[in-house]
Each structure stands twice: as structure tokens, then as C-alpha cells.
Amino acid sequence: MALGDRRKRKYKDFVQTVDGEYVYVGGNMVYDPSNPLSYSRYRTTLALACTFSAVMVAAAGLYRAPGSTRGPLVILPYAFALIFTFLVCYRGGGLVRAGNPMRKFDYDQVHEPLQRWSMAGALFCLIWVVCYLIYVLRHGREGCSMLATVAYPVMAGFAGLADFWLYRTIRKNAWRHVEDKQ
């Protein structure tokens, strides 16, 4: 899908009034009040999960752990986990910022990609931990401290758990479509 097509779909939901202002006439999505979490707790959970995942991935990158400087077996999964963590934080911030109710277009652009990217982030963190353990078993500690050797995969695991927690939270809490009559 081209960027221009996305913009055209977004702006087709706006009409120009006689005064020259643009008014949104498309559908809205409303957070369902029968969800397990209230809307304020849902937003807080999203923000905490995104922040925790980003902090864990960034903190793991600061450690000089075995394979973290010269081992492509460890560096590549870390790079993918870092990329997906950035994407999850970006989309999670968009979902938190969009509010309730949110435009249908914004829902489509934020909610579905956030689910996919949070699951991908969790899977890459799992791959990262497995590759790290394989590297340590094959090459040893390489002169790194025991704290760095142990803390590195623990932080990667916590980042993966935060991404999976985010995925589960999004899946459990539903939004429903409401037509906006203006």
C-alpha cells in the first residue's frame, strides 16, 4: 500500500463545511466499558508495558555481555528486538494519545499493527535470549563479569514478557464501532 493511498483514505472521512472548516464525518471506535480493565487502567497498562520494554532493551544494550560486541548471533536478534521495541513504543503512544472515542482510521492504523509488532517484539526477545545462551555455551564468558553475563538475558526476557503482556492486554480489551452522526 502506498503512502498516498493511506492519506486518501484518511482524508475521505473529512468534508469541508460552508465556513471552510474541515469536519470529520467517519466512524468512531469506543472503548467497550465491559472490558476487564477500565479505560484509564488500560491506557496506564499500555504506557507502562511500552516503557518497561524500552527500558529493558536499552539497558541490556549498555551491558558488555558475551557476544554483545562481536557476536552477530547475539547482535542481530538484539537489533531486531530494538527495532520492534521502538515501533511498539511509537504505536503504543499513538493509541494512548488517540483517546476515547478514537477515529476509525486511527484505530486501523494503530491497533492492529500494535498487536502484530508487540508479538514480533516478544518473539525476537525470545530468539535473542536463546541465541545469547547458545553463544555463551559455545564461547564462554569472554572475560565479562558474571553480573553482565546473567543480567543481559534476564533483561531481554523481561523485555519479551513486557511485549507479550502488552499483546495480551490489547487482545483482551475490545473496542466497538460507533457511527458519528453530525
Secondary structure, DSSP 8 states (H G I E B T S, - for coil): --HHHHHHHHHTTEEE-TTS-EEE-S-EEEE-TTSSS-HHHHHHHHHHHHHHHHHHHHHHHHS--TTTTT-HHHHHHHHHHHHHHHHHHHHHHHHHHH-SSEEHHHHHHHHHHHHHHHHHHHHHHHHHHHHHHHHHHHH--TT--HHHHHHHHHHHHHHHHHHHHHHHHHHHS-EEEE----
